[in-house]
């Protein structure tokens, strides 16, 4: 039984669920049998980059990965807005204004920190039980409520065009869960007195996982066919490196596995991952010296 993470460098046009299906298919071909597989955060088909795919017991951490912050590089083209806010959509607005680099630099701080944003109409959010993008494609007007998100950092990577009339800008953003980069690009363009849409979107990091750990779809397929490709499946604990580890003795580990509360532990309050002999036992919460299990692992 395989338990851990496959970090896929998702290619253009591949959907996140297709990425999960590719892992299932290759795991079966590799001889791992039927395994549980899930992903840690949807990427649009027109986006590329880090797609964490959980295998086996690591699927118990998918919810935590969905809540993790993400880092993206994206290009916003100025002068045109589309209904999908990316290259896929129809043009719904245009402007002859091309912003100056100085104006771009000045406006970015207003989009850093806690902000409110309206998600794109073409999104997977549900409206009265239906996906917003299904309603939008059917010609219905979709009005989504504003939501609060956090932009931790936002900086310019490069620009195209003269500094007094930019045609596009490529930015890097480290954002909280629930942030829509397409909405961010739209709103930056509007703040600059023009319109805009995303022409490139690449996820650089999701939770603790980066592009350095990602493999291509071709490499995944080669591994499925038996190629000796090391580090395809990262250990389950690779998704826990951002929280502290708590070492248990065998007796304590058995108690945790049985769902019993451990008391009197001299550690700080908060989320920990418990291990015994280096093997993950459970995701646990400590409060006033008492340990309670959040998610147990059957390894």
C-alpha positions as CSV (number, residue, x, y, z in Angstrom):
1,X,0.0,0.0,0.0
2,X,1.4,3.4,-1.0
3,X,1.0,6.3,1.4
4,X,2.3,9.7,0.6
5,X,2.4,12.5,-2.0
6,X,2.9,12.8,-5.7
7,X,3.6,16.4,-6.6
8,X,2.6,16.9,-10.2
9,X,3.8,19.8,-12.3
10,X,0.3,20.1,-13.9
11,X,0.5,20.9,-17.7
12,X,-1.8,23.2,-19.6
13,X,-5.3,22.0,-20.3
14,X,-5.2,19.1,-17.8
15,X,-7.8,19.4,-15.1
16,X,-7.1,18.6,-11.5
17,X,-9.4,15.6,-11.5
18,X,-7.6,14.3,-14.6
19,X,-4.3,14.6,-12.7
20,X,-5.8,12.5,-9.9
21,X,-7.0,9.9,-12.5
22,X,-3.5,9.8,-14.1
23,X,-2.0,9.0,-10.7
24,X,-4.6,6.2,-10.1
25,X,-4.0,4.8,-13.5
26,X,-0.2,4.7,-13.1
27,X,-0.4,3.3,-9.6
28,X,-2.5,0.4,-10.9
29,X,-0.1,-0.1,-13.8
30,X,2.9,0.0,-11.4
31,X,1.2,-2.8,-9.4
32,X,0.2,-0.9,-6.3
33,X,-3.4,-2.0,-6.7
34,X,-6.4,0.1,-5.9
35,X,-5.4,3.1,-3.8
36,X,-7.2,6.2,-2.4
37,X,-6.1,9.3,-4.3
38,X,-7.1,13.0,-3.8
39,X,-5.7,16.4,-4.6
40,X,-4.8,19.3,-2.4
41,X,-6.2,22.3,-4.3
42,X,-7.8,22.7,-7.7
43,X,-5.9,24.3,-10.5
44,X,-7.7,25.7,-13.6
45,X,-7.1,23.8,-16.8
46,X,-5.2,26.9,-18.2
47,X,-3.0,27.0,-15.1
48,X,0.2,25.0,-14.6
49,X,2.4,24.1,-11.7
50,X,2.3,22.5,-8.3
51,X,-0.6,20.1,-7.8
52,X,-0.2,18.0,-4.6
53,X,-1.8,14.6,-5.1
54,X,-2.3,12.5,-1.9
55,X,-2.1,8.8,-2.0
56,X,-3.4,6.3,0.6
57,X,-3.4,7.6,4.2
58,X,-2.1,11.0,3.0
59,X,-5.6,11.7,1.6
60,X,-6.6,12.4,5.3
61,X,-4.5,15.6,4.9
62,X,-6.2,16.9,1.8
63,X,-8.4,19.2,3.7
64,X,-5.4,20.7,5.5
65,X,-3.7,21.2,2.1
66,X,-6.8,22.9,0.7
67,X,-6.5,25.4,3.6
68,X,-2.8,26.1,3.0
69,X,-1.5,29.2,1.5
70,X,-0.3,29.2,-2.2
71,X,2.2,31.1,-4.3
72,X,1.6,32.0,-7.9
73,X,3.3,33.7,-10.8
74,X,0.8,35.3,-13.2
75,X,0.7,37.6,-16.2
76,X,-2.0,40.2,-16.5
77,X,-2.5,41.7,-20.0
78,X,-3.8,45.3,-19.9
79,X,-6.6,46.7,-22.1
80,X,-9.0,43.8,-22.4
81,X,-11.2,41.9,-19.9
82,X,-12.9,38.6,-20.7
83,X,-15.9,36.9,-19.0
84,X,-13.7,34.2,-17.6
85,X,-10.9,36.6,-16.7
86,X,-8.4,34.5,-18.7
87,X,-7.6,33.6,-22.3
88,X,-10.5,31.2,-22.6
89,X,-13.3,33.7,-22.4
90,X,-15.1,36.2,-24.6
91,X,-14.2,39.9,-24.5
92,X,-16.6,41.9,-22.3
93,X,-14.6,45.1,-21.9
94,X,-11.8,47.1,-23.4
95,X,-9.7,50.2,-22.6
96,X,-7.2,52.2,-24.5
97,X,-5.4,53.0,-21.2
98,X,-2.0,51.3,-20.7
99,X,-0.7,51.9,-17.1
100,X,2.8,53.3,-16.3
101,X,5.2,51.1,-14.3
102,X,5.3,53.7,-11.5
103,X,1.5,53.5,-11.2
104,X,1.7,49.7,-11.0
105,X,4.3,49.9,-8.3
106,X,2.2,52.4,-6.4
107,X,-1.1,50.4,-6.5
108,X,0.3,47.0,-5.5
109,X,0.5,47.9,-1.7
110,X,-3.2,48.5,-1.7
111,X,-3.7,44.9,-2.7
112,X,-1.4,43.5,0.0
113,X,-2.8,42.3,3.3
114,X,-6.4,41.5,4.1
115,X,-8.6,42.5,1.1
116,X,-12.1,41.8,-0.2
117,X,-12.6,40.3,-3.6
118,X,-15.5,39.1,-5.8
119,X,-14.8,35.6,-7.2
120,X,-15.0,35.1,-11.0
121,X,-18.4,34.1,-12.4
122,X,-16.6,31.2,-14.0
123,X,-15.6,29.4,-10.8
124,X,-16.5,26.2,-9.0
125,X,-18.4,28.0,-6.2
126,X,-22.0,26.9,-5.8
127,X,-25.0,29.1,-6.3
128,X,-28.3,27.6,-5.2
129,X,-26.7,24.1,-5.4
130,X,-25.2,24.6,-8.9
131,X,-21.7,25.4,-10.0
132,X,-21.2,29.1,-10.9
133,X,-19.4,28.2,-14.2
134,X,-22.3,25.9,-15.2
135,X,-24.8,28.8,-14.7
136,X,-22.5,31.3,-16.5
137,X,-22.0,28.9,-19.5
138,X,-25.8,28.5,-19.7
139,X,-26.2,32.3,-20.1
140,X,-27.4,33.1,-16.6
141,X,-26.2,36.2,-14.8
142,X,-24.0,35.1,-11.9
143,X,-23.5,37.4,-9.0
144,X,-21.1,36.1,-6.3
145,X,-20.7,37.6,-2.9
146,X,-17.4,39.4,-2.0
147,X,-15.1,37.3,0.3
148,X,-12.3,38.3,2.6
149,X,-8.8,36.9,1.6
150,X,-5.2,37.8,2.4
151,X,-2.5,38.7,0.0
152,X,0.7,38.0,2.0
153,X,3.1,39.4,-0.6
154,X,2.8,40.8,-4.1
155,X,5.6,41.8,-6.3
156,X,6.5,42.5,-9.9
157,X,8.6,39.9,-11.7
158,X,8.7,41.6,-15.1
159,X,6.8,43.8,-17.5
160,X,6.3,44.1,-21.2
161,X,6.1,47.4,-23.1
162,X,7.5,50.9,-22.3
163,X,7.5,52.0,-18.7
164,X,5.0,54.7,-19.4
165,X,2.5,52.4,-21.2
166,X,2.7,48.7,-20.1
167,X,1.1,46.1,-22.2
168,X,1.4,43.4,-19.5
169,X,3.0,42.6,-16.1
170,X,4.0,39.4,-14.6
171,X,3.6,39.3,-10.8
172,X,4.2,36.9,-8.0
173,X,1.6,36.6,-5.2
174,X,1.7,34.6,-2.0
175,X,-2.0,34.3,-1.0
176,X,-4.4,32.7,1.5
177,X,-6.9,30.0,0.7
178,X,-9.9,31.1,-1.2
179,X,-8.0,33.8,-3.3
180,X,-8.8,34.0,-7.0
181,X,-5.8,35.2,-9.0
182,X,-8.0,36.0,-11.9
183,X,-10.1,38.3,-9.7
184,X,-6.9,39.9,-8.3
185,X,-5.6,40.6,-11.9
186,X,-9.0,42.1,-12.9
187,X,-9.0,44.4,-9.8
188,X,-5.4,45.5,-10.2
189,X,-6.2,46.5,-13.8
190,X,-9.3,48.4,-12.8
191,X,-7.4,50.2,-10.1
192,X,-5.0,51.3,-12.8
193,X,-7.9,52.8,-14.8
194,X,-7.9,50.0,-17.4
195,X,-9.2,46.4,-17.9
196,X,-7.2,43.2,-17.7
197,X,-7.2,39.4,-17.9
198,X,-4.8,36.6,-17.0
199,X,-2.7,35.2,-19.8
200,X,-0.4,33.0,-17.7
201,X,-0.9,31.4,-14.3
202,X,1.6,29.1,-12.7
203,X,1.5,27.8,-9.1
204,X,4.9,27.9,-7.6
205,X,4.1,26.5,-4.1
206,X,1.2,24.9,-2.3
207,X,1.6,24.5,1.4
208,X,5.0,23.0,2.0
209,X,5.4,21.7,-1.6
210,X,7.3,23.5,-4.3
211,X,8.2,23.1,-8.0
212,X,11.5,21.5,-6.9
213,X,9.6,18.5,-5.7
214,X,7.2,18.3,-8.8
215,X,7.4,15.8,-11.6
216,X,6.1,16.1,-15.1
217,X,3.1,14.0,-16.4
218,X,5.6,12.3,-18.7
219,X,7.8,11.2,-15.7
220,X,4.7,10.0,-13.9
221,X,3.7,7.9,-16.9
222,X,7.3,6.5,-17.2
223,X,7.1,5.5,-13.5
224,X,3.8,3.8,-14.1
225,X,5.4,1.7,-16.8
226,X,8.1,0.6,-14.5
227,X,10.9,3.1,-14.9
228,X,13.1,3.4,-11.8
229,X,12.3,7.0,-11.0
230,X,13.1,7.8,-7.4
231,X,11.1,10.2,-5.1
232,X,7.9,9.9,-7.1
233,X,6.0,9.3,-4.0
234,X,7.1,11.5,-1.1
235,X,6.4,10.3,2.4
236,X,3.2,11.3,4.2
237,X,5.1,13.4,6.6
238,X,6.4,15.6,3.7
239,X,3.0,17.3,4.0
240,X,3.5,18.0,7.7
241,X,6.9,19.8,7.7
242,X,5.3,23.1,8.6
243,X,4.1,21.9,12.0
244,X,6.2,20.4,14.8
245,X,6.6,16.7,15.4
246,X,5.9,15.0,18.8
247,X,7.7,11.8,19.6
248,X,5.7,9.2,21.5
249,X,6.9,6.0,23.1
250,X,5.2,2.7,22.0
251,X,2.7,2.8,24.9
252,X,1.7,6.4,24.2
253,X,1.4,5.6,20.4
254,X,-1.0,2.7,21.2
255,X,-3.1,5.0,23.3
256,X,-3.3,7.6,20.6
257,X,-4.2,4.9,18.0
258,X,-7.0,3.8,20.2
259,X,-8.3,7.4,20.4
260,X,-7.5,7.9,24.1
261,X,-6.6,11.3,25.5
262,X,-3.1,11.7,26.8
263,X,-2.7,14.2,29.6
264,X,0.2,15.9,31.3
265,X,2.4,16.4,28.3
266,X,4.9,19.3,28.7
267,X,4.5,20.8,25.3
268,X,3.0,24.0,23.9
269,X,-0.6,24.2,22.8
270,X,-1.4,23.8,19.1
271,X,-1.3,21.4,16.2
272,X,1.4,18.7,16.2
273,X,2.0,15.5,14.3
274,X,2.7,12.5,16.6
275,X,5.2,9.9,15.6
276,X,6.7,6.7,17.0
277,X,10.0,5.4,15.8
278,X,9.9,7.9,13.0
279,X,6.5,6.6,11.7
280,X,3.5,9.1,11.7
281,X,0.8,8.0,14.1
282,X,-1.7,10.9,14.1
283,X,-2.3,14.6,13.6
284,X,-3.0,15.8,17.1
285,X,-4.1,18.9,19.0
286,X,-2.5,19.8,22.3
287,X,-4.4,22.0,24.8
288,X,-3.3,22.5,28.4
289,X,-1.1,19.5,28.2
290,X,-3.8,17.2,26.9
291,X,-3.5,15.5,23.5
292,X,-6.5,14.8,21.4
293,X,-6.4,13.1,18.0
294,X,-7.5,15.1,14.9
295,X,-6.7,12.5,12.3
296,X,-5.2,9.1,12.9
297,X,-3.0,7.3,10.3
298,X,-3.1,3.5,9.7
299,X,0.5,2.9,8.6
